[in-house]
Amino acid sequence: MNSSMSSRYWKIILPLLIIIAGLAVLPQVVAAQGGPPPAAIAACENKSQGDACEFTASGGATITGACLVVQDVLACVPGDPPTETPSATSPTPSATPTATPASSPSMLDYTIVDTGQTGCYSDAAAISCPSSGAAYYGQDAQHAGVQPSYQDNGDGTVTDLNTGLMWQQTPDSEKSTFAEAVAGAAAFDLAGYDDWRLPTIKELYSLIDFNGNIQPTIAASTPYIDTDYFDFEYGDESAGERLIDAQYWSSTEYVGTTMGGNATTFGVNFADGRIKGYGSGGMTQFVRYVRANPSYGVNSFSDNPLTGPGQAGTITDLATGLMWQGADSGATYNWDGALGYCNDLSLAGHDDWRLPNAKELQSIVDYTRAPDAQDPAQQSAAIDPIFNVTSDDVYFWSSTTHMDGPNYWGAYVAFGEAWGYMEQPPDSGAYVLLNVHGAGAQRSDPKVGDPADWPNGNGPQGDVVRIYNYARCVRDADTVELDRPYKLFIPLAMREAEASSNNGAGARNYSSVDEIIPPVDAVGNYTLDAGSAYGPAEPVWTYTADVPTDFYAERVSGAQRLAGGNTLICDGPSGVFFEVTPEKETVWTYDYGEDVFRVVRYESSYAGLLPLATAHLTNQPHPL
């Protein structure tokens, strides 16, 4: 490498290396051979997971955060500690941790709330959570996602602190038809708000809690919703209903039909823990209205193709912060086989793939598509065409166990038609195979066995029992750049009507980083009301320096939202880049000394930087 090439190389790579060095305490950037700094580990001695902690970084900065398991040790990770103390069943550090904590989603628009499942299960019983390589390893409880967090507002509403959705706390005990539920939203007024709506199926499913279990009696059953915050009723058996008749309407109508031609709307049954399509005609269900965050449930997929003919790469959902396998498994497995397939997957330089839990898997259902859609343009498996599927008639396993009576079955999502054997006429002994619940339903299958043992399916609608389903693996994305639906930019465009831009020149002598959520319709297109300016009127988050004029970047520069919720900011003309928390506290600062066009943080697991990051964290000579 000649001297000019060397100089140009280090101008490009040095900022990236410094970012890795400055963030070595974060679990996302710890190299496999390095581990958290000793000071971060020492800060959590004699502490429990979730406890607040503090230590001094090598550069002298004071780092505050929470104790979390990082590479099998308890270490201080920057960020806010949990608002609630972990329960006795929460994962605790050990030689083989029960669960791997996920990063905070604080700025994600579509936060997938964890299923709440903390126990591990075989095909027939509760078991101790298995170690890597053992049967049933990699199931739901072994990956701790964003834990449910609710606030009782004391006015008949409950706010989900993760999703930003505000919910009606107590549904009307009088059930409604679908048409009544839709009409009722327009007239509904609660706690001074009149902008309530019937939730989409993704909004409604965000409330499901897989600690639920349906048994023959109410006393022995547990609802699939947190009854510490939400009021709940089972079906009224005295009125001829079944115990499980606790379905709730969503606003999501099926684009095909079920039961041989019925118009259908999806709902969630919080008594038995399923999503099904229900006839939109005369059936009545409970209603729980919602308001705020209308962008919840809107995906923002970004394709990360691999080079080479016919190679499917990965798909990152910028809204949820999850990276998905672009193609499915191509073969079917029983539940343990699907877990093992994802545990063993190595794709795009990553080997931390896992089978998604039920709520993660349901997040990629495209409810505008179905194999039997009435509009031919919408006919496909219920998934965005950016993904590859082996066929349109696919069911995908989740890592979640569905406890239904005495069964410990595996929850799956039907991306193809949700088939069932219906006895027609009733009591005739003649069974007809029909799409009974619609593409996008969540049901469950035995984890092992022979499908031939279930010739007429299972349950009142004869749900087809396949046992062997496909897998589509997932991992937590290393970095989430909020390009869609968020826009994060620097310098700030002027909000005053008379100014076309505001980089400081002529208008003010400081810059800011603003986060905005452009108004979009159901398919992600920007909306513009006639005679008005493009929205939004205000940003949802803004950063300026404590003394505003200390941060002024009249050209180049940039900002990047990181997976943990912090923001990396590049002051290009000054050559200074720094990281701030959502509360706008500076985590670290680096002065490069000359112009920097843009700075991007890459995780140490990124294939192109892995040798450099490993060498840095292990104090070895750089390989280049």
C-alpha positions, 0 to 999 in steps of 0.5 A: 500500500503506497503512502497516499493510499494508506493516508486515504485508507485510514481517513476512511477506516479510523472513525469506524474503529474509534466508534467500536473502541468508544462503544466497547461496553455495549453488548452489540459491539463486543467481539466474541474473543473480547468481552465487556471491559473489566470496569463494566463487569466490576460495576455489577459485582454483587448486583442483580440483572436490571440493577442500575450501575455506573463505571468510568470508561477508559477515556474518563467518561462516566457511564451509567446504565443497567446490569445485563448479561453480556457473553455470559457475564453480568456487565454494566450496559449503557442506558436506562435501567428497567422501570420495574424490578425483574421478577423472580422468574426473570433470567439471571446470570449463570454460566449458561444464561436462560435468556439473552436480553434484547436491546432497547427499542426506545425509538422504534415505531413498531416495538414488538413486545415480548410474549411474556413466556418465561418457562421452557417446554418439551412436547409434553411438559414443562422442563428446565431450559436446555443448554445450547446443543440440547433438544428444545434449545432456542425456544421463546423463553431463552430470548428475552425481548422487550418486556411488557410495560403498562401504565394505568392512567386512572381514568379508564385508560391504560398506556402501553409504554413500549408501543405508545398505544393507549387502550380502553381498560374495560370493554363493554360487557355487551358484545357487538357485531363487526359493523357495530364495533366499527360504528362505535369507534366514531362515537366513543369518548373516554378520558377526554379523548374522541380519537379512538379507533378499532385496533388493527390485528397487529395492534390488538395482538401486541397485548397477547401474553403467552403465560395464558392457559385455557382449562375446563374452568375459569378458576383453573384458566389464565387469560392471555392478557395482563389482567393487572391492567386490563379487565377481561371476561370469559364467555358466558356459559350461563347464556349458552356460550363456551368458556373460550368465547372471548374473541375481540374484533380487530379492524383488519378484514380478510382479503379472501373469504372463509367457510366457503365464501363468508366475508371475514374479519380477524380477531384475537381470542384472549381466552385461548390465545389465537388469531382467527378470521371470524364471519363479519356478519352476525357474530358478536365479539368484545371490543377494546378501542385504542388510540395514539401511534397510528403507525404501529404495525406498519413495516418498513422492509429493507432488502440486504441481498447477497451477491451471486445468482439466486441467493436470497439474503436478509431483510431488515425491518426498520420499524421493528429492528429485526433482521429476517432470513430472506428465504424460508427453510425450504423444507419442513420440520417438527418443532424441535427441528425448526429450533435446531435449523435456526440455531445452526443457520449461518447467513450473511456473516451472522450465526446468532439466528433464532426461531422467532417468537409468535409475536415477532413472526406475526409482525411480518404478516401482510394482511393485504395479501392471501392466496385466495384474495378476491383481487388477483393482484393480492393473491400470494402468501400473506407476506411482502413479496420482498421475502421468498417463500417455498409455496403460497401454502406455508405455515411457519413455526414460532418458538412459542409454546401454546398451552391449551388445556393439557397440551404443550403445542407449538404456536405457528402462523399460517401465511397460507390459507388456514385450513380445517375439516368441517363436518358438512352437514353436521353429524354426517361423518362427511368432512370438507376441507375449507379455509376456516380462519384465513391466511394470517391466523395464528394457531398451534400444532403438536410438536411431534407426531404423525399428521396421519393420526389427525385425519379430521384435524383438531378443534371445533373447526377441524384445524389441519394438523401438519406437525411439519412446518417451515421455519423463517429465522430472525435475529436482532438487527445490529443497527437500525437506521430510521430511514422509513418511516422516520427521517432523522436529519441534520441540519434542521429544515426550517419550519418557518414558511418563509425559509426554505432551509435552516442550516444556520445561515441567515436564520440562526447560528446553530444546528439540530438533529430532528426526528420526524414521522411523516404522515403515511397511509396504510401502504406507506405512501406520504399523504398531503391534504389539499391546500396544506403543507407536507407534515408533520408540523413538529418533530417527535425528538430534537437534539441541540447542544446545551449551548445551542451555538456549540453545535453548528454544522453548515454542511455535510454531517449526519445522524444515525439511530442506533439499535439501543435507542441512542443517536450517533451524530456527526458534525462534519465541518468540525470533524467531531462525532458523538453519541447521545442518549434519548434524554440527550446526554452525551455518552462519548465524543471523538474529535477527528480533527478535520472534515468528516463527510459522514460517520456510520457505526458498524457492529463488531460482528459485521464481516468486513470489520470483524478482524479489526474489532477483534484485534482492538478488543484483544489488544492484538496488532491490527491485521492490516 
